[in-house]
């Protein structure tokens, strides 16, 4: 199995940017499609973005399109979530997750992922 570790969270002003990283170890990172999810207090975990193992296909939640991008560097076993124009509704714990399967119909669901990191906190000040 793969172990996933997130980093890059922190406090940023509204309109600012953060760059989150998800680094994998253990099994070959290139075997896994990676998703980002977020969970705010009192809310369900929601999909943010996903990228296929080869980096050639991605999916973004409507709420972040035009502001967030997802990319991967398989040479570094890393997936990057670049978050720009952060809004007051973006604060949450951000999790990366891994799955061996890629299906555009379910890649935005938590049940599609077997492996999860511990999360990194993102806070946005207004």
Secondary structure, 3 states (H helix, E strand, C coil): CEEEEEECCEEEECCCCEEEEEEEEECCHHHCEEEEEEECCCCCCEEEEEECCCCCCEEECCCCCCCEEEEEEHHHCEEEEEECCCCCCCCEEEEEEEECCCCCCCCCCHHHCCEECCCEEEEEEC
